[in-house]
Amino acid sequence: MSEKEINTAAASPETEEQFSLNDDRRVKSLSPGALVAKRFFRNRLAVVGLVILAFMFIFSFVGGWVIPYGQDEVFYTEEIQMKEFAGAAENSEFRYISAEGQDFGAVLQAQFTLAQNKGADSFKYKDAKYIVDELGTDLYTVSQGNTVLGLAYKDIIFPHDANAKPSFEFSVNALEAYVNSEKSFTADGNKFSIDEDGTISSAEGEFGYISRVIVQSKIPGTNISRELKELVTENIEAGISEFTFVDASGTEREYEMQYLPADKIWSIKEGTPTYVFDKYSNPSEEHLLGTDKNGMDMLTRLMYGGRVSLVIGFIVVFISAFIGVVLGGLSGYFGKWVDQLIMRIVDIFYCIPSTPLLIILGAAMDGMRVDPRIRMLYLMLILGFLGWPGIARLVRGQILSLREQEFMTATESSGLRVSRRIFKHLIPNVIPQLIVTCTMSLGSTIITESTLSFLGLGVKFPFASWGNIMNDVNNVYVLTHYWFIWIPAGILLVLSVLGFNFVGDGLRDAFDPKMKR
């Protein structure tokens, strides 16, 4: 075929009709919604914001179902706590024992003290003379004639059997042998040996020991072993405040001693294994973000906290939008006195100092001890009731410009009801701007809730929100040492607000391309 024939065939009616059909098929007619979506997804920041919000919703709502812990589940750990165990003191006052059948009462004891302080070897009381005999260091007997009335001493006999009560003869002979460094003594018809450390023994075994240091348990029903008492005495003399001791069961325990000058005693604390909150534990396989001050899993708290913060944000914006659309629609459509009345109410709400009011209401609910679940409901209602004036003004302004257009004249001519004109024809034309405003308001609402919760006036324990999770940074030590307590919550909060702002900007540009710079 020649070049001319080819050109003729290309210009034939059948060929022209075929190319015309192909051109028509290439023409695509987009609906307004599809056009808005196309513009939105061309905005990279808007897409980033949408991805961030999708992650936040999956993290908060799906994560709470996947993770095995509950938001108020508490974890415990075993910790050695030093608890008050006993008291130790060196006896510095005279103690007294009356001889069998004799009366060595308080009056004679006082008279003995006066004589001993003066260094006298006798004293008189009621025309009777009493003889003071020194048996050794800080050991005296008081006699009247040839009759011994009592014994004054500072070293104390501690029988191994707590119910055993040494006789007067045993006490005198044992203490005299001890203070004079004798090896043995006889009492009650039996012979006893005594070591340098004061241990008293007989053929039947150990009877007890002598010491001036008193170690007394502060836990009822607990007996302190001789070995521990001796160790305490040695450490007091050596000035050692911390030591370990293996008890009869083979358990090694830690002890701390502290001298209390006001009471003139040593306070002894024993390390006792105790189950306590596993608070501020570092991130691990079991707790990926560690635990908080209450021993709760931080990752779980963040998930449930995101759920609370997002739900509060959406409900507050819904309440504000509902009130704002109704009042703004009525004001813009009817105008005149209706418009004046509603706008003056809006002005009054703008004059209300919302932050002080929220603080006052939060403190009042604290005083009334409102249940945390009811408190969240009140918080949503209050925030929603305070946030509608801006939306009402937006809706009013849009309706003022829309009600004069031809389609509204047509609705009036067709006899439609007023409510149908407002909510069927006017409000739908305001929806695009309303969506943008509500989307951008979500970020500020979440910040407001988080601020109140951070101050302790919003969501209360045991419920979690990102705000009350970060409340722990009030403690400087936590702020500087436990980053996993507040940094993840802060990051999630910032990302959520940025996500809502990016999406809001993207929707604004998509609905009204002329606003895009």
Secondary structure by P-SEA (a helix, b strand, c coil): ccaaaaaaaaacaaaaaaaaaaaaaabbbbcaaaaaaaaaaacaaaaaaaaaaaaaaaacaaaaaaccccccbbbbbbbbccccccccccccbbbbbbcccccccaaaaaaaaaaaaacccccccccbbbbbbbccccccccccccccccccccbbbbbccccccccaaaaaaaaaaaaacccccccccbbbbbccccccccccccccccccbbbbbccccccccaaaaaaaaaaaaaccccccccccccbbbbbbbbbbccccbbbbbbbccccccccccccccccccccccccccaaaaaaaaaaaaaaaaaaaaaaaaaaaaaaaaaaaaccaaaaaaaaaaaaaaaacaaaaaaaaaaaaaaaacccaaaaaaaaaaaaaaaccaaaaaaaaaaaaaaaacaaaaaaaaacccccccccccccccaaaaaaaaaaaaaaaaaaaaaaaaaacccccccccccccccccccccccccccccccaaaaaaaaaaaaaaaaaaaaaaaaacccccc
